Amino acid sequence: MNNKQLRYTTFALASIAAGTAGLLWWAGKNLEGWLNRVQPEPLPDVTPAAQQLHQDSLVVDMHCDSLLFGRDLLSRSATGHIDLPRLQASNVAIQVFAAATRIPLGFNVTRTPAHSPDLLRIAGAVQASRMAWQSPLGRALHMAYRLHEMAEQSGGQLRVLHNQEELAQLLAARKERPFLTGGILAIEGTQALNGNPANVDKLYAAGYRIIGLTHFYDTEFAGSAHGWRKGGLTAKGLDLLVRMGGYNMLLDVAHLSPQALEDVLTVWQRPLLMSHGGVRATGDNPRNLSDDQIRAIAATGGVIGVGFWETAVGGRHPRHIIAALQHIIDLVGDDYAALGSDFDGGITTAFDAAQLAILTQQMLDTGFPETTIRKILGGNALRLLQSALPATAV
């Protein structure tokens, strides 16, 4: 190769490298916009009466994944579903922020092999994020740090809640400042423990108060509803539950395999949370709860958070969400149904966090009594949090 050919080759390779880098940068900037979308549908107009009922109610959402993408949640954004201004616009008093630490490429609801590529590693690489090279535990600790950091920068408008005492303080403060929002940290999938049940100590110290044993993958602790084996609770899982009980942490059974949920019900003596999902009566897939599972969770005094996306409820329109809520109420009464949006969890919805009053309107249009609407919007979830969170700082 002569000098001229070498120069041309070098220039071509440099151009390809620059183009690839530019493409990855562009993909990283737009990744969340692709994953977390709002696809508008004809929605009910919110009447003044519905808006007033919504504003007078305590609103709690038991699940979102907004910490995954590193976005500044203190500023209003056109990306994704949630930020603090949008939560405030919908009078959200408490938002549970989940940390998923390993997510399979493709979101296979039916069966996920253990070797499925980790979307967070790929996404972290294109976003030049620390998430790309951290261990699952490191990712969880990083997301907890980010929520506490944003709370510190919010001028008191966002508070991270760790116990019942802080929850009571938030509710009292909201009487004068109704724009205040509390955040609670949750683990979605025990990959975050790096295989060691004792690492729950580190997660608790970082602020986590809710743990879901599985996400899409089977873990060393329990089988996933979407896993390869879909096994039950393991010895490590039982060890973890004992440690969680010692901290008065909440157990989230979303994504658990049927066998794992059955095993949990035999050993867990406190109310259970199913943070986000649906019911098989309106969305028949492994992600959702059977009637027997709904009854079993209700029998513990727990709550079931209904999601806002198609896999969970069979569609994106508010009437699909209300239909799932209606089924729970018909089966076990109105003390166990709650909101579990899964906002920013790689889903497409018909509305974002600023528009939750649409659900209040849809419930009124469906004929729900105001007392039931208040329970669903947040009363039931609040009851669970008040009974299940640690009383004070440990």
DOKEDREN-973173 format. One record per residue (C-alpha): residue number from 0; x, y, z. Coordinates in steps of 0.05 Angstrom, whole numbers. Layout:
N
+-----+--------+--------+--------+
|  nr |   east |  north |     up |
+-----+--------+--------+--------+
| NUM |      X |      Y |      Z |
...
+-----+--------+--------+--------+
//
This chain:
394
+-----+--------+--------+--------+
|  nr |   east |  north |     up |
+-----+--------+--------+--------+
|   0 |      0 |      0 |      0 |
|   1 |     30 |     67 |    -20 |
|   2 |     25 |    131 |     20 |
|   3 |    -34 |    157 |    -19 |
|   4 |    -73 |     93 |     -9 |
|   5 |    -54 |     93 |     65 |
|   6 |    -81 |    164 |     73 |
|   7 |   -146 |    146 |     39 |
|   8 |   -154 |     83 |     82 |
|   9 |   -138 |    121 |    146 |
|  10 |   -188 |    176 |    126 |
|  11 |   -242 |    124 |    111 |
|  12 |   -232 |     87 |    177 |
|  13 |   -233 |    152 |    215 |
|  14 |   -297 |    173 |    180 |
|  15 |   -329 |    106 |    196 |
|  16 |   -308 |    112 |    270 |
|  17 |   -334 |    183 |    274 |
|  18 |   -399 |    163 |    241 |
|  19 |   -408 |    104 |    288 |
|  20 |   -393 |    147 |    348 |
|  21 |   -443 |    199 |    324 |
|  22 |   -496 |    146 |    312 |
|  23 |   -486 |    117 |    382 |
|  24 |   -489 |    187 |    413 |
|  25 |   -553 |    202 |    375 |
|  26 |   -582 |    134 |    396 |
|  27 |   -564 |    147 |    468 |
|  28 |   -597 |    215 |    468 |
|  29 |   -661 |    186 |    439 |
|  30 |   -663 |    118 |    473 |
|  31 |   -714 |    136 |    527 |
|  32 |   -758 |    171 |    476 |
|  33 |   -763 |    106 |    438 |
|  34 |   -776 |     62 |    498 |
|  35 |   -823 |    106 |    539 |
|  36 |   -876 |    136 |    494 |
|  37 |   -944 |    168 |    498 |
|  38 |   -989 |    149 |    441 |
|  39 |  -1051 |    192 |    448 |
|  40 |  -1120 |    161 |    442 |
|  41 |  -1188 |    194 |    448 |
|  42 |  -1193 |    207 |    523 |
|  43 |  -1250 |    231 |    566 |
|  44 |  -1253 |    305 |    581 |
|  45 |  -1240 |    318 |    655 |
|  46 |  -1299 |    355 |    685 |
|  47 |  -1289 |    406 |    742 |
|  48 |  -1322 |    357 |    789 |
|  49 |  -1274 |    301 |    771 |
|  50 |  -1214 |    348 |    776 |
|  51 |  -1236 |    371 |    845 |
|  52 |  -1246 |    300 |    869 |
|  53 |  -1177 |    283 |    842 |
|  54 |  -1145 |    343 |    877 |
|  55 |  -1180 |    327 |    942 |
|  56 |  -1156 |    254 |    941 |
|  57 |  -1088 |    227 |    962 |
|  58 |  -1055 |    199 |    900 |
|  59 |  -1003 |    143 |    903 |
|  60 |   -969 |    106 |    845 |
|  61 |   -936 |     41 |    867 |
|  62 |   -887 |     33 |    809 |
|  63 |   -846 |     71 |    758 |
|  64 |   -777 |     60 |    727 |
|  65 |   -757 |    133 |    717 |
|  66 |   -689 |    125 |    751 |
|  67 |   -663 |     79 |    696 |
|  68 |   -647 |    132 |    645 |
|  69 |   -609 |    185 |    684 |
|  70 |   -658 |    240 |    666 |
|  71 |   -664 |    301 |    712 |
|  72 |   -732 |    288 |    743 |
|  73 |   -735 |    358 |    775 |
|  74 |   -746 |    391 |    707 |
|  75 |   -807 |    385 |    662 |
|  76 |   -789 |    342 |    602 |
|  77 |   -821 |    323 |    537 |
|  78 |   -788 |    254 |    544 |
|  79 |   -817 |    195 |    581 |
|  80 |   -876 |    194 |    628 |
|  81 |   -854 |    222 |    696 |
|  82 |   -818 |    281 |    726 |
|  83 |   -832 |    321 |    789 |
|  84 |   -871 |    377 |    754 |
|  85 |   -916 |    324 |    721 |
|  86 |   -927 |    288 |    787 |
|  87 |   -945 |    354 |    820 |
|  88 |   -994 |    370 |    764 |
|  89 |  -1031 |    306 |    782 |
|  90 |  -1028 |    316 |    857 |
|  91 |   -985 |    254 |    868 |
|  92 |   -967 |    250 |    941 |
|  93 |   -924 |    187 |    937 |
|  94 |   -887 |    155 |    879 |
|  95 |   -850 |     89 |    884 |
|  96 |   -786 |     91 |    844 |
|  97 |   -762 |     22 |    824 |
|  98 |   -691 |      1 |    806 |
|  99 |   -687 |    -56 |    756 |
| 100 |   -614 |    -77 |    751 |
| 101 |   -616 |   -127 |    694 |
| 102 |   -666 |   -125 |    636 |
| 103 |   -668 |   -173 |    577 |
| 104 |   -666 |   -146 |    507 |
| 105 |   -734 |   -159 |    478 |
| 106 |   -778 |   -161 |    542 |
| 107 |   -800 |   -233 |    530 |
| 108 |   -862 |   -240 |    574 |
| 109 |   -867 |   -315 |    562 |
| 110 |   -797 |   -344 |    571 |
| 111 |   -730 |   -308 |    582 |
| 112 |   -666 |   -349 |    577 |
| 113 |   -614 |   -334 |    631 |
| 114 |   -564 |   -314 |    577 |
| 115 |   -609 |   -261 |    544 |
| 116 |   -568 |   -198 |    531 |
| 117 |   -573 |   -145 |    585 |
| 118 |   -607 |    -83 |    558 |
| 119 |   -580 |    -39 |    613 |
| 120 |   -508 |    -56 |    593 |
| 121 |   -524 |    -39 |    520 |
| 122 |   -563 |     23 |    538 |
| 123 |   -510 |     45 |    587 |
| 124 |   -457 |     38 |    533 |
| 125 |   -494 |     81 |    482 |
| 126 |   -511 |    132 |    536 |
| 127 |   -440 |    133 |    563 |
| 128 |   -470 |    117 |    631 |
| 129 |   -438 |     86 |    692 |
| 130 |   -494 |     35 |    688 |
| 131 |   -456 |      0 |    632 |
| 132 |   -400 |    -27 |    674 |
| 133 |   -429 |    -30 |    745 |
| 134 |   -451 |    -94 |    779 |
| 135 |   -526 |   -100 |    792 |
| 136 |   -514 |    -79 |    864 |
| 137 |   -473 |    -20 |    841 |
| 138 |   -529 |      0 |    794 |
| 139 |   -580 |     -3 |    850 |
| 140 |   -537 |     39 |    896 |
| 141 |   -525 |     90 |    841 |
| 142 |   -600 |     98 |    828 |
| 143 |   -613 |    107 |    902 |
| 144 |   -559 |    160 |    905 |
| 145 |   -590 |    196 |    846 |
| 146 |   -659 |    199 |    878 |
| 147 |   -631 |    225 |    944 |
| 148 |   -589 |    275 |    905 |
| 149 |   -649 |    301 |    867 |
| 150 |   -688 |    306 |    932 |
| 151 |   -633 |    349 |    962 |
| 152 |   -634 |    394 |    901 |
| 153 |   -710 |    401 |    900 |
| 154 |   -717 |    453 |    955 |
| 155 |   -757 |    404 |    996 |
| 156 |   -809 |    391 |    941 |
| 157 |   -786 |    318 |    934 |
| 158 |   -773 |    277 |    996 |
| 159 |   -747 |    206 |   1000 |
| 160 |   -788 |    167 |   1050 |
| 161 |   -756 |    114 |   1092 |
| 162 |   -805 |    101 |   1149 |
| 163 |   -875 |    115 |   1176 |
| 164 |   -850 |    176 |   1214 |
| 165 |   -825 |    210 |   1150 |
| 166 |   -890 |    190 |   1115 |
| 167 |   -931 |    223 |   1169 |
| 168 |   -888 |    286 |   1165 |
| 169 |   -900 |    289 |   1090 |
| 170 |   -975 |    282 |   1096 |
| 171 |   -977 |    336 |   1150 |
| 172 |   -934 |    383 |   1108 |
| 173 |   -979 |    372 |   1046 |
| 174 |  -1037 |    405 |   1082 |
| 175 |  -1001 |    471 |   1073 |
| 176 |   -959 |    453 |   1013 |
| 177 |   -998 |    403 |    970 |
| 178 |   -944 |    404 |    916 |
| 179 |   -897 |    362 |    959 |
| 180 |   -882 |    292 |    934 |
| 181 |   -852 |    233 |    971 |
| 182 |   -810 |    180 |    936 |
| 183 |   -800 |    109 |    960 |
| 184 |   -744 |     65 |    932 |
| 185 |   -758 |     -6 |    909 |
| 186 |   -716 |    -62 |    880 |
| 187 |   -744 |    -97 |    819 |
| 188 |   -708 |   -164 |    815 |
| 189 |   -658 |   -192 |    864 |
| 190 |   -600 |   -191 |    815 |
| 191 |   -586 |   -127 |    856 |
| 192 |   -561 |   -171 |    913 |
| 193 |   -504 |   -200 |    871 |
| 194 |   -524 |   -269 |    895 |
| 195 |   -515 |   -253 |    970 |
| 196 |   -576 |   -245 |   1015 |
| 197 |   -533 |   -205 |   1064 |
| 198 |   -529 |   -149 |   1013 |
| 199 |   -599 |   -130 |   1033 |
| 200 |   -563 |    -92 |   1089 |
| 201 |   -530 |    -47 |   1037 |
| 202 |   -595 |    -37 |    999 |
| 203 |   -632 |    -19 |   1063 |
| 204 |   -577 |     30 |   1083 |
| 205 |   -583 |     61 |   1013 |
| 206 |   -657 |     74 |   1025 |
| 207 |   -693 |     15 |    993 |
| 208 |   -756 |     -6 |   1029 |
| 209 |   -789 |    -52 |    978 |
| 210 |   -759 |   -113 |    944 |
| 211 |   -788 |   -152 |    886 |
| 212 |   -755 |   -220 |    882 |
| 213 |   -756 |   -225 |    806 |
| 214 |   -762 |   -185 |    743 |
| 215 |   -756 |   -219 |    674 |
| 216 |   -701 |   -269 |    693 |
| 217 |   -703 |   -326 |    743 |
| 218 |   -656 |   -309 |    800 |
| 219 |   -618 |   -347 |    854 |
| 220 |   -675 |   -327 |    901 |
| 221 |   -739 |   -345 |    862 |
| 222 |   -768 |   -362 |    795 |
| 223 |   -797 |   -309 |    749 |
| 224 |   -864 |   -312 |    713 |
| 225 |   -823 |   -298 |    651 |
| 226 |   -762 |   -341 |    668 |
| 227 |   -735 |   -404 |    636 |
| 228 |   -750 |   -452 |    693 |
| 229 |   -804 |   -412 |    730 |
| 230 |   -784 |   -447 |    795 |
| 231 |   -805 |   -432 |    866 |
| 232 |   -773 |   -397 |    925 |
| 233 |   -702 |   -421 |    938 |
| 234 |   -664 |   -429 |   1003 |
| 235 |   -629 |   -363 |    988 |
| 236 |   -697 |   -332 |    976 |
| 237 |   -722 |   -356 |   1044 |
| 238 |   -660 |   -328 |   1077 |
| 239 |   -673 |   -261 |   1043 |
| 240 |   -745 |   -259 |   1067 |
| 241 |   -723 |   -270 |   1138 |
| 242 |   -674 |   -212 |   1132 |
| 243 |   -727 |   -168 |   1099 |
| 244 |   -775 |   -184 |   1155 |
| 245 |   -723 |   -161 |   1205 |
| 246 |   -722 |    -93 |   1171 |
| 247 |   -798 |    -89 |   1161 |
| 248 |   -788 |    -84 |   1087 |
| 249 |   -846 |    -93 |   1038 |
| 250 |   -846 |   -154 |    993 |
| 251 |   -868 |   -142 |    921 |
| 252 |   -893 |   -204 |    884 |
| 253 |   -898 |   -173 |    815 |
| 254 |   -864 |   -217 |    762 |
| 255 |   -862 |   -278 |    809 |
| 256 |   -875 |   -347 |    779 |
| 257 |   -938 |   -381 |    804 |
| 258 |   -897 |   -431 |    844 |
| 259 |   -854 |   -376 |    876 |
| 260 |   -917 |   -337 |    895 |
| 261 |   -948 |   -399 |    925 |
| 262 |   -884 |   -411 |    965 |
| 263 |   -882 |   -339 |    989 |
| 264 |   -954 |   -343 |   1013 |
| 265 |   -935 |   -401 |   1059 |
| 266 |   -878 |   -365 |   1094 |
| 267 |   -890 |   -290 |   1091 |
| 268 |   -933 |   -267 |   1149 |
| 269 |   -942 |   -194 |   1129 |
| 270 |   -984 |   -158 |   1076 |
| 271 |   -960 |   -169 |   1005 |
| 272 |   -953 |   -118 |    949 |
| 273 |   -964 |   -132 |    875 |
| 274 |   -937 |    -65 |    852 |
| 275 |   -955 |    -65 |    778 |
| 276 |   -990 |   -112 |    730 |
| 277 |  -1059 |   -136 |    713 |
| 278 |  -1109 |   -193 |    720 |
| 279 |  -1117 |   -252 |    674 |
| 280 |  -1192 |   -240 |    669 |
| 281 |  -1178 |   -179 |    625 |
| 282 |  -1107 |   -194 |    601 |
| 283 |  -1092 |   -268 |    597 |
| 284 |  -1016 |   -275 |    599 |
| 285 |   -963 |   -300 |    649 |
| 286 |   -952 |   -228 |    672 |
| 287 |  -1020 |   -223 |    705 |
| 288 |  -1055 |   -251 |    766 |
| 289 |  -1106 |   -307 |    768 |
| 290 |  -1168 |   -300 |    810 |
| 291 |  -1139 |   -347 |    863 |
| 292 |  -1076 |   -304 |    866 |
| 293 |  -1117 |   -241 |    874 |
| 294 |  -1156 |   -272 |    931 |
| 295 |  -1091 |   -296 |    964 |
| 296 |  -1058 |   -228 |    961 |
| 297 |  -1121 |   -194 |    988 |
| 298 |  -1123 |   -244 |   1045 |
| 299 |  -1056 |   -219 |   1069 |
| 300 |  -1083 |   -148 |   1073 |
| 301 |  -1040 |   -127 |   1014 |
| 302 |  -1055 |    -86 |    951 |
| 303 |  -1052 |    -98 |    876 |
| 304 |  -1026 |    -42 |    832 |
| 305 |  -1058 |    -42 |    764 |
| 306 |  -1013 |    -19 |    706 |
| 307 |  -1027 |     28 |    649 |
| 308 |  -1000 |    -11 |    589 |
| 309 |  -1028 |    -61 |    540 |
| 310 |   -996 |   -125 |    566 |
| 311 |  -1023 |   -111 |    635 |
| 312 |  -1094 |    -91 |    619 |
| 313 |  -1108 |   -110 |    547 |
| 314 |  -1103 |    -39 |    519 |
| 315 |  -1080 |     31 |    533 |
| 316 |  -1146 |     68 |    541 |
| 317 |  -1167 |     86 |    612 |
| 318 |  -1227 |     40 |    605 |
| 319 |  -1180 |    -20 |    601 |
| 320 |  -1147 |      2 |    666 |
| 321 |  -1214 |     11 |    699 |
| 322 |  -1238 |    -58 |    675 |
| 323 |  -1180 |    -91 |    711 |
| 324 |  -1194 |    -51 |    774 |
| 325 |  -1268 |    -69 |    769 |
| 326 |  -1250 |   -143 |    766 |
| 327 |  -1209 |   -139 |    830 |
| 328 |  -1266 |   -102 |    864 |
| 329 |  -1318 |   -152 |    841 |
| 330 |  -1274 |   -209 |    867 |
| 331 |  -1249 |   -183 |    935 |
| 332 |  -1278 |   -114 |    947 |
| 333 |  -1249 |    -44 |    939 |
| 334 |  -1197 |    -46 |    995 |
| 335 |  -1143 |    -80 |    953 |
| 336 |  -1139 |    -44 |    886 |
| 337 |  -1087 |     10 |    872 |
| 338 |  -1048 |     46 |    817 |
| 339 |   -983 |     15 |    792 |
| 340 |   -970 |     53 |    727 |
| 341 |   -902 |     24 |    706 |
| 342 |   -888 |     93 |    676 |
| 343 |   -820 |     98 |    643 |
| 344 |   -815 |     22 |    644 |
| 345 |   -806 |     12 |    569 |
| 346 |   -881 |     19 |    555 |
| 347 |   -928 |     59 |    512 |
| 348 |   -986 |     93 |    547 |
| 349 |  -1044 |    137 |    526 |
| 350 |  -1026 |    191 |    577 |
| 351 |   -969 |    211 |    623 |
| 352 |   -963 |    228 |    697 |
| 353 |   -991 |    298 |    688 |
| 354 |  -1058 |    269 |    666 |
| 355 |  -1078 |    221 |    721 |
| 356 |  -1144 |    258 |    732 |
| 357 |  -1167 |    223 |    668 |
| 358 |  -1170 |    159 |    709 |
| 359 |  -1213 |    194 |    761 |
| 360 |  -1260 |    217 |    706 |
| 361 |  -1263 |    147 |    676 |
| 362 |  -1279 |    117 |    744 |
| 363 |  -1336 |    167 |    753 |
| 364 |  -1361 |    153 |    684 |
| 365 |  -1360 |     78 |    700 |
| 366 |  -1402 |     90 |    762 |
| 367 |  -1350 |     80 |    817 |
| 368 |  -1371 |    113 |    883 |
| 369 |  -1326 |    170 |    907 |
| 370 |  -1304 |    129 |    967 |
| 371 |  -1280 |     74 |    922 |
| 372 |  -1244 |    123 |    876 |
| 373 |  -1206 |    153 |    935 |
| 374 |  -1185 |     84 |    957 |
| 375 |  -1159 |     66 |    888 |
| 376 |  -1123 |    132 |    876 |
| 377 |  -1083 |    124 |    939 |
| 378 |  -1121 |    106 |   1002 |
| 379 |  -1108 |     31 |    997 |
| 380 |  -1034 |     40 |    981 |
| 381 |  -1027 |     89 |   1038 |
| 382 |  -1058 |     39 |   1086 |
| 383 |  -1006 |    -13 |   1065 |
| 384 |   -948 |     36 |   1071 |
| 385 |   -971 |     60 |   1140 |
| 386 |   -974 |    -12 |   1165 |
| 387 |   -914 |    -42 |   1130 |
| 388 |   -859 |     10 |   1129 |
| 389 |   -810 |     13 |   1188 |
| 390 |   -839 |     56 |   1244 |
| 391 |   -777 |    100 |   1251 |
| 392 |   -705 |    102 |   1228 |
| 393 |   -666 |     39 |   1247 |
+-----+--------+--------+--------+
//
